[in-house]
Amino acid sequence: MTTQKAVAHRILELCNQYGLTINGLATISAVPPSTLKNIISGVSKNPGIVTIKKLCDGLDITLIEFFNTDTFKNLEQEIK
């Protein structure tokens, strides 16, 4: 799994966990819905840390909580 796919997967996982739609997450985090949809669909290949921080703030979680999953812990190095 790529880092981009891991981020998209984590966003969807958190939406499910918190009972939110993508638009709901966009509203509480002040991130445009189009930005979230682009991250999830893979159009945005490199979502910025500021965007991820806004999502975390909207969900009232830390960046550590966002990234502290087996998916991120098991990512293979993308530059070899």
N, CA, C and O of each residue as an XYZ file, in Angstrom:
320
protein
N       0.852     -1.178      0.000
C       0.000      0.000      0.000
C       0.897      1.240      0.000
O       1.908      1.292      0.701
N       0.513      2.220     -0.786
C       1.267      3.473     -0.827
C       0.834      4.373      0.325
O      -0.209      4.159      0.943
N       1.639      5.364      0.596
C       1.303      6.326      1.642
C       0.008      7.047      1.295
O      -0.839      7.254      2.164
N      -0.153      7.429      0.033
C      -1.375      8.132     -0.393
C      -2.600      7.270     -0.137
O      -3.612      7.764      0.359
N      -2.521      5.994     -0.467
C      -3.659      5.097     -0.240
C      -3.898      4.884      1.253
O      -5.041      4.743      1.688
N      -2.827      4.862      2.029
C      -2.957      4.699      3.482
C      -3.674      5.902      4.097
O      -4.509      5.738      4.986
N      -3.353      7.109      3.628
C      -4.016      8.310      4.127
C      -5.502      8.272      3.759
O      -6.359      8.544      4.600
N      -5.802      7.937      2.512
C      -7.198      7.850      2.074
C      -7.957      6.808      2.895
O      -9.085      7.047      3.326
N      -7.336      5.666      3.104
C      -7.954      4.601      3.893
C      -8.224      5.068      5.317
O      -9.287      4.788      5.871
N      -7.266      5.779      5.913
C      -7.422      6.248      7.294
C      -8.547      7.273      7.398
O      -9.306      7.258      8.367
N      -8.663      8.155      6.420
C      -9.748      9.141      6.426
C     -11.100      8.424      6.386
O     -12.005      8.756      7.151
N     -11.231      7.449      5.501
C     -12.485      6.704      5.410
C     -12.759      5.925      6.688
O     -13.901      5.837      7.140
N     -11.713      5.366      7.262
C     -11.837      4.617      8.517
C     -12.339      5.531      9.640
O     -13.213      5.145     10.416
N     -11.787      6.737      9.720
C     -12.202      7.680     10.752
C     -13.634      8.173     10.519
O     -14.391      8.344     11.475
N     -14.004      8.398      9.269
C     -15.390      8.779      8.970
C     -16.344      7.698      9.461
O     -17.368      7.995     10.077
N     -16.006      6.461      9.188
C     -16.840      5.345      9.637
C     -16.893      5.287     11.165
O     -17.961      5.115     11.753
N     -15.736      5.431     11.791
C     -15.643      5.367     13.249
C     -16.471      6.465     13.928
O     -17.098      6.224     14.959
N     -16.471      7.662     13.350
C     -17.167      8.798     13.941
C     -18.566      9.002     13.348
O     -19.259      9.953     13.711
N     -18.979      8.124     12.449
C     -20.304      8.230     11.850
C     -20.481      9.464     10.988
O     -21.537     10.096     10.987
N     -19.419      9.798     10.247
C     -19.436     10.993      9.410
C     -19.384     10.647      7.929
O     -18.805      9.635      7.534
N     -19.988     11.487      7.131
C     -19.791     11.429      5.691
C     -18.555     12.262      5.368
O     -18.030     12.965      6.231
N     -18.105     12.181      4.150
C     -16.991     13.025      3.713
C     -17.374     14.499      3.862
O     -16.571     15.312      4.319
N     -18.595     14.832      3.478
C     -19.041     16.225      3.611
C     -19.124     16.642      5.075
O     -18.819     17.786      5.411
N     -19.532     15.730      5.940
C     -19.580     16.029      7.372
C     -18.195     16.292      7.933
O     -17.993     17.229      8.705
N     -17.247     15.460      7.538
C     -15.866     15.666      7.974
C     -15.332     16.989      7.438
O     -14.633     17.715      8.144
N     -15.662     17.295      6.197
C     -15.224     18.560      5.600
C     -15.759     19.739      6.404
O     -15.037     20.704      6.654
N     -17.013     19.663      6.803
C     -17.634     20.751      7.547
C     -16.966     20.967      8.896
O     -16.655     22.104      9.253
N     -16.739     19.893      9.657
C     -16.179     20.077     11.006
C     -14.685     20.400     10.998
O     -14.140     20.867     11.998
N     -14.033     20.151      9.870
C     -12.592     20.396      9.808
C     -12.212     21.591      8.941
O     -11.031     21.921      8.830
N     -13.188     22.237      8.331
C     -12.938     23.399      7.464
C     -12.016     23.056      6.293
O     -11.205     23.876      5.861
N     -12.155     21.840      5.795
C     -11.432     21.403      4.602
C     -12.482     21.258      3.497
O     -13.505     20.608      3.713
N     -12.255     21.841      2.330
C     -13.252     21.727      1.267
C     -13.562     20.262      0.936
O     -12.655     19.432      0.873
N     -14.836     19.951      0.727
C     -15.197     18.574      0.360
C     -14.444     18.086     -0.875
O     -14.094     16.910     -0.972
N     -14.200     18.991     -1.812
C     -13.482     18.592     -3.029
C     -12.057     18.146     -2.699
O     -11.531     17.232     -3.334
N     -11.440     18.775     -1.724
C     -10.092     18.376     -1.309
C     -10.114     16.960     -0.755
O      -9.281     16.131     -1.121
N     -11.069     16.684      0.129
C     -11.183     15.337      0.703
C     -11.469     14.303     -0.374
O     -10.871     13.226     -0.380
N     -12.372     14.622     -1.277
C     -12.712     13.681     -2.347
C     -11.506     13.430     -3.250
O     -11.311     12.311     -3.725
N     -10.696     14.462     -3.489
C      -9.492     14.290     -4.297
C      -8.457     13.417     -3.595
O      -7.762     12.635     -4.242
N      -8.352     13.549     -2.271
C      -7.429     12.699     -1.518
C      -7.895     11.248     -1.585
O      -7.098     10.347     -1.849
N      -9.171     11.027     -1.349
C      -9.709      9.667     -1.299
C      -9.676      8.997     -2.669
O      -9.404      7.801     -2.767
N      -9.948      9.749     -3.711
C      -9.974      9.165     -5.056
C      -8.584      8.994     -5.661
O      -8.428      8.318     -6.678
N      -7.568      9.605     -5.037
C      -6.214      9.479     -5.559
C      -5.806     10.587     -6.503
O      -4.687     10.579     -7.017
N      -6.703     11.555     -6.747
C      -6.346     12.689     -7.599
C      -5.239     13.497     -6.935
O      -4.281     13.918     -7.583
N      -5.389     13.703     -5.629
C      -4.353     14.391     -4.859
C      -3.347     13.346     -4.392
O      -3.662     12.521     -3.535
N      -2.167     13.376     -4.938
C      -1.143     12.370     -4.634
C      -0.371     12.682     -3.360
O       0.262     11.797     -2.784
N      -0.420     13.944     -2.912
C       0.394     14.343     -1.777
C      -0.391     15.290     -0.867
O      -0.151     16.497     -0.871
N      -1.328     14.743     -0.088
C      -2.084     15.628      0.808
C      -1.154     16.255      1.837
O      -0.332     15.567      2.444
N      -1.285     17.529      2.025
C      -0.384     18.249      2.925
C      -0.660     17.965      4.386
O      -1.774     17.604      4.767
N       0.358     18.131      5.185
C       0.251     17.900      6.620
C      -0.701     18.903      7.253
O      -1.357     18.580      8.243
N      -0.793     20.112      6.709
C      -1.722     21.112      7.245
C      -3.158     20.634      7.054
O      -3.994     20.808      7.941
N      -3.445     20.038      5.913
C      -4.779     19.486      5.664
C      -5.074     18.350      6.629
O      -6.163     18.284      7.198
N      -4.120     17.467      6.815
C      -4.324     16.345      7.738
C      -4.502     16.867      9.163
O      -5.308     16.327      9.921
N      -3.758     17.914      9.537
C      -3.906     18.504     10.869
C      -5.300     19.094     11.053
O      -5.888     18.964     12.127
N      -5.831     19.734     10.029
C      -7.192     20.272     10.104
C      -8.208     19.144     10.311
O      -9.149     19.285     11.092
N      -8.013     18.038      9.616
C      -8.906     16.892      9.795
C      -8.831     16.395     11.234
O      -9.852     16.104     11.857
N      -7.624     16.302     11.746
C      -7.434     15.867     13.134
C      -8.114     16.828     14.102
O      -8.774     16.398     15.048
N      -7.954     18.122     13.868
C      -8.584     19.117     14.740
C     -10.102     18.966     14.716
O     -10.753     19.030     15.759
N     -10.657     18.766     13.541
C     -12.102     18.580     13.424
C     -12.590     17.343     14.161
O     -13.688     17.337     14.717
N     -11.777     16.302     14.164
C     -12.126     15.054     14.847
C     -11.703     15.047     16.313
O     -12.016     14.114     17.053
N     -10.993     16.089     16.725
C     -10.453     16.203     18.079
C      -9.518     15.036     18.402
O      -9.592     14.424     19.468
N      -8.632     14.750     17.437
C      -7.584     13.754     17.639
C      -6.243     14.401     17.307
O      -6.194     15.457     16.676
N      -5.170     13.768     17.733
C      -3.836     14.285     17.444
C      -3.317     13.688     16.132
O      -3.851     12.706     15.617
N      -2.275     14.307     15.620
C      -1.611     13.732     14.449
C      -1.081     12.339     14.772
O      -1.112     11.443     13.929
N      -0.600     12.167     15.989
C      -0.096     10.846     16.397
C      -1.208      9.816     16.315
O      -0.994      8.699     15.843
N      -2.412     10.193     16.780
C      -3.539      9.262     16.703
C      -3.921      8.957     15.256
O      -4.328      7.840     14.940
N      -3.789      9.944     14.387
C      -4.098      9.718     12.971
C      -3.151      8.678     12.378
O      -3.583      7.761     11.680
N      -1.861      8.828     12.661
C      -0.865      7.969     12.032
C      -0.517      6.708     12.825
O       0.182      5.837     12.307
N      -0.981      6.593     14.048
C      -0.619      5.461     14.894
C      -1.516      4.250     14.626
O      -2.304      3.833     15.475
N      -1.372      3.706     13.427
C      -2.146      2.526     13.035
C      -1.208      1.499     12.412
O      -0.107      1.834     11.975
N      -1.649      0.264     12.376
C      -0.836     -0.784     11.742
C      -0.577     -0.477     10.275
O       0.490     -0.795      9.750
N      -1.546      0.137      9.615
C      -1.371      0.470      8.198
C      -0.138      1.337      7.999
O       0.676      1.063      7.117
N       0.006      2.382      8.810
C       1.160      3.269      8.670
C       2.434      2.618      9.197
O       3.513      2.820      8.641
N       2.312      1.852     10.247
C       3.495      1.194     10.810
C       4.101      0.179      9.852
O       5.303     -0.085      9.903
N       3.283     -0.386      8.985
C       3.742     -1.433      8.075
C       3.986     -0.960      6.646
O       4.212     -1.781      5.757
N       3.943      0.329      6.414
C       4.228      0.843      5.067
C       5.660      0.536      4.670
O       6.595      0.669      5.460
N       5.798      0.127      3.439
C       7.152     -0.109      2.926
C       7.738      1.220      2.472
O       7.014      2.145      2.102
N       9.048      1.293      2.507
C       9.740      2.481      2.033
C       9.428      2.669      0.566
O       9.532      1.732     -0.225
N       9.041      3.898      0.198
C       8.676      4.165     -1.195
C       9.856      4.609     -2.041
O       9.787      4.544     -3.268
N      10.932      5.056     -1.421
C      12.140      5.441     -2.149
C      13.179      4.378     -1.843
O      13.528      4.146     -0.686
N      13.664      3.740     -2.886
C      14.631      2.655     -2.681
C      15.894      2.943     -3.427
O      16.833      2.148     -3.382
